[in-house]
Amino acid sequence: MKIRWRGPWEGWWRSESGEVRESSAARSLPVQQRMALLLITGDHALRESLIVLGVVRGWDVCWAVSDDEAIAILGRRPVPLVICDEEAPGDWRNIVRKIAFLPRSTCVLLASRFCDEALKREANRHFAYDVIAKPLNWEEVTNRVLFAWSWYTSGCASWWGPPGTTRALHSS
């Protein structure tokens, strides 16, 4: 079932898997050349905010409510950036670790209402790149997303991994 969005972002739809897509007439770049990000959250307001930002910026935004849904999405398509809500169902530490040990590299950001240095260090220990504040600051999110995209497309993502893992080189 496709759910059409109404409003200034006409031409966009949401699939059952939670992926927000442009209609084929609205697409300007192949999916492989477009920035894609995955949000793991149960927070409707956070999800809608990121979807609107994605529409404005021309990003493919998808979301998952659980770690199992997120892993399934990451298995179907390369996604250079995952934003994991600290309040996502399940422990964010386990979710981030599962993603870090997948065969394909992904940059993970933790979204939290409390962004202090202790949380940033803990997030880094669990293989998250950084912590971003909730509610989302669009400029901050845009900067982090563009960094993740450049990291992913530069080839750096192909060799990064948690200690003891090996990654196969992949092309974007």
C-alpha positions in Angstrom: 0.0 0.0 0.0 1.3 3.4 -0.9 0.4 6.4 1.2 0.5 9.7 -0.7 1.7 12.9 1.1 -0.2 16.0 0.6 1.2 19.6 0.7 4.3 21.3 -0.6 6.1 17.9 -1.1 3.6 16.5 -3.6 5.0 13.6 -5.5 6.3 11.8 -2.5 4.9 8.6 -1.0 5.5 6.3 2.0 5.7 2.6 1.5 4.7 0.0 4.1 8.4 -0.4 5.1 8.5 3.2 6.1 10.6 4.4 3.2 9.7 7.9 1.9 10.2 8.0 -1.9 9.7 10.5 -4.7 7.5 9.4 -7.5 9.5 8.4 -10.7 8.5 11.7 -12.3 10.0 13.7 -9.4 13.3 11.8 -9.2 16.3 13.6 -10.5 19.1 11.2 -9.5 19.4 7.4 -9.4 18.8 6.0 -5.9 22.5 5.0 -5.7 23.6 8.7 -6.1 21.1 10.1 -3.6 21.7 10.6 0.1 19.8 8.1 2.1 19.4 7.9 5.8 17.6 5.7 8.3 15.9 6.9 11.5 15.3 4.4 14.3 12.6 5.8 16.6 9.2 5.4 17.9 8.9 9.2 18.2 6.4 10.5 15.6 7.4 14.1 15.9 11.1 13.3 15.4 10.3 11.1 12.4 8.1 13.8 10.8 10.7 16.5 11.3 13.4 14.4 9.6 11.0 13.5 6.8 10.3 17.2 6.1 14.0 18.0 6.2 14.6 15.1 3.8 12.0 16.4 1.4 13.5 19.9 1.4 17.0 18.6 0.9 16.1 15.8 -1.6 17.2 12.9 0.6 15.7 9.4 0.8 14.5 9.0 4.4 13.3 5.8 5.8 12.6 4.8 9.4 12.3 1.8 11.6 10.7 1.3 15.0 12.9 -1.6 16.1 16.4 -2.8 15.6 15.1 -5.8 13.6 13.3 -3.5 11.1 16.4 -1.4 10.8 18.7 -4.4 10.1 16.2 -5.6 7.5 16.3 -2.1 5.7 20.1 -2.0 5.9 20.2 -5.5 4.4 18.1 -4.4 1.4 19.9 -1.1 0.6 23.1 0.7 1.4 22.4 3.5 3.8 25.3 5.8 4.7 23.7 7.3 7.8 21.6 6.0 10.6 20.2 8.2 13.3 19.3 6.2 16.3 17.0 7.8 18.8 18.2 7.3 22.4 14.6 6.5 23.3 14.1 3.9 20.5 12.5 0.7 21.7 15.3 -1.5 23.0 18.6 -0.3 24.3 20.3 2.2 21.9 23.7 0.7 22.8 22.7 -2.8 21.4 21.1 -1.2 18.3 24.2 0.8 17.5 26.5 -2.2 18.1 24.4 -4.4 15.8 24.7 -1.8 13.0 28.4 -1.4 13.6 29.1 -5.1 13.0 27.1 -5.3 9.8 29.1 -6.2 6.7 28.4 -2.8 5.1 29.7 0.4 6.8 27.2 2.9 8.1 27.8 6.1 10.1 25.6 6.2 13.2 24.5 9.2 15.1 22.6 9.1 18.4 19.8 11.5 18.8 19.3 12.6 22.5 17.7 15.3 24.5 20.8 15.4 26.7 24.0 15.9 24.6 26.8 16.1 27.1 30.4 15.0 26.8 29.8 11.8 28.9 27.1 10.7 26.5 29.3 11.5 23.5 32.1 9.4 24.9 29.7 6.5 25.7 28.2 6.7 22.2 31.8 6.6 20.7 32.6 3.5 22.8 29.5 1.8 21.2 30.7 2.8 17.7 28.4 5.7 17.1 30.0 8.7 15.4 28.4 11.4 17.4 25.4 12.7 19.3 22.9 15.2 17.9 20.3 17.1 19.9 16.6 16.6 20.0 14.5 18.4 18.9 16.4 18.4 15.7 18.3 21.5 14.6 18.0 21.4 10.8 21.4 23.0 10.2 23.2 20.6 12.6 21.5 17.6 11.0 22.2 18.9 7.5 25.9 19.3 8.4 26.1 15.8 9.9 24.3 14.2 7.0 26.5 15.8 4.4 29.6 14.7 6.4 28.3 11.1 6.4 27.6 11.2 2.7 31.1 12.5 1.9 32.6 9.9 4.2 30.6 7.2 2.5 31.2 8.2 -1.1 35.0 9.0 -0.5 35.8 5.3 0.1 36.6 5.8 3.8 33.6 3.8 4.8 34.9 0.7 3.0 37.8 0.3 5.5 36.2 1.5 8.7 35.0 -1.0 11.2 34.9 -1.9 14.8 38.1 -3.7 16.0 38.3 -7.3 14.8 35.9 -6.9 11.9 36.7 -7.0 8.2 34.8 -5.2 5.6 34.6 -5.8 1.9 35.2 -2.8 -0.4 31.9 -1.6 -1.9 31.1 0.9 -4.5 28.5 3.6 -4.0 
